[in-house]
C-alpha cells in the first residue's frame, strides 16, 4: 500500500456539533503553504470534539486498509471459529497500547516547514 499525505481535523459547524474531516495533500502554488482537499467526512455531527477525533482516526485506519478501532482485522462469517483470537504481538514492559490493538502508521509530510 502506498503512503498518502493525509490529515485529520475536527470542525465545529454548529455549537456542539463536531464533524471529522479526512484530507489529502495536493500540489500547492507556493512552497510556504500546505494545501489539502477533503477525502471523507462524517455525515452526522457529534456532541464532543474528542469523540469526533476518535471516529475520524478510526475512519483513517479504514482508509489505510486497517480495521477500525475496536474491530477485528478479519471479518468473521457465520459458523466461524470465534474461540481463536486474532494474532497480536506480545506486549512489552513499555508498551502502552491496549491488548489486541494492531500496529498503526504515522502519516507525515515531506514539507520543509514541518
C-alpha positions in Angstrom: 0.0 0.0 0.0 1.4 3.4 -1.0 1.6 6.0 1.8 -0.5 9.1 1.2 -0.1 12.5 2.8 -3.3 12.7 4.8 -4.6 15.0 7.6 -7.4 14.7 10.1 -9.2 17.7 11.5 -12.4 18.3 13.5 -14.7 21.2 12.8 -17.5 22.6 14.9 -20.0 23.5 12.2 -22.7 24.4 14.7 -22.5 24.8 18.5 -21.7 21.4 20.0 -21.9 19.7 16.5 -18.4 18.4 15.7 -17.5 16.7 12.4 -14.3 14.9 11.5 -12.8 15.6 8.0 -10.0 13.5 6.3 -8.0 15.4 3.8 -5.2 14.6 1.3 -2.4 16.9 0.3 -2.5 18.4 -3.2 0.1 20.4 -5.1 0.3 24.0 -3.8 1.1 27.1 -5.8 3.6 28.1 -3.1 6.1 26.1 -1.0 5.0 28.1 2.0 1.5 26.6 2.1 0.2 23.2 2.7 -3.0 22.6 0.6 -5.4 19.7 1.3 -8.6 18.5 -0.4 -11.4 16.7 1.6 -11.4 13.0 1.0 -14.0 11.9 3.5 -16.0 13.4 6.4 -18.6 12.5 9.0 -22.2 12.7 7.9 -23.6 13.2 11.4 -22.4 15.8 13.9 -21.1 14.6 17.3 -21.6 16.5 20.6 -18.0 16.0 21.7 -14.7 17.1 20.0 -12.8 14.1 21.3 -15.4 11.6 20.1 -15.3 13.2 16.6 -11.5 12.9 16.6 -11.6 9.3 17.6 -14.1 8.4 15.0 -12.1 10.3 12.4 -9.0 8.4 13.4 -10.9 5.1 13.0 -12.1 6.2 9.5 -8.4 7.0 8.7 -7.5 3.4 9.6 -10.2 2.1 7.3 -8.8 4.3 4.5 -5.4 2.8 5.1 -6.9 -0.7 4.8 -6.7 -1.4 8.5 -9.5 -2.4 10.8 -11.3 0.4 12.6 -10.6 0.8 16.3 -12.2 -1.9 18.4 -12.9 -4.2 15.4 -11.1 -7.5 14.5 -8.8 -7.4 11.5 -10.7 -10.2 9.7 -14.4 -10.4 9.3 -15.9 -13.5 11.0 -18.5 -15.4 9.0 -21.4 -17.5 10.2 -20.0 -20.6 11.8 -16.6 -19.1 12.1 -14.3 -20.1 15.0 -14.8 -17.3 17.5 -12.6 -19.1 20.0 -9.5 -18.2 18.1 -8.3 -14.7 19.0 -6.7 -12.5 16.3 -2.9 -12.7 16.1 -1.1 -9.9 18.1 2.4 -9.3 19.2 3.1 -9.8 22.9 3.0 -6.6 24.9 6.4 -5.5 26.2 7.0 -3.8 29.6 6.9 -0.3 28.0 4.1 -1.0 25.6 1.2 1.4 26.4 -1.1 0.0 23.7 -4.2 -1.9 24.7 -4.1 -5.7 24.4 -5.2 -6.8 20.9 -4.6 -3.4 19.3 -2.9 -3.6 15.9 0.2 -1.6 14.9 -0.5 1.7 13.2 1.4 4.0 11.0 2.2 7.7 11.5 1.5 9.9 8.5 3.9 12.7 7.8 4.6 15.3 5.2 7.8 16.0 3.3 7.2 19.7 3.7 10.3 21.5 5.0 8.4 23.8 7.4 7.1 20.9 9.5 
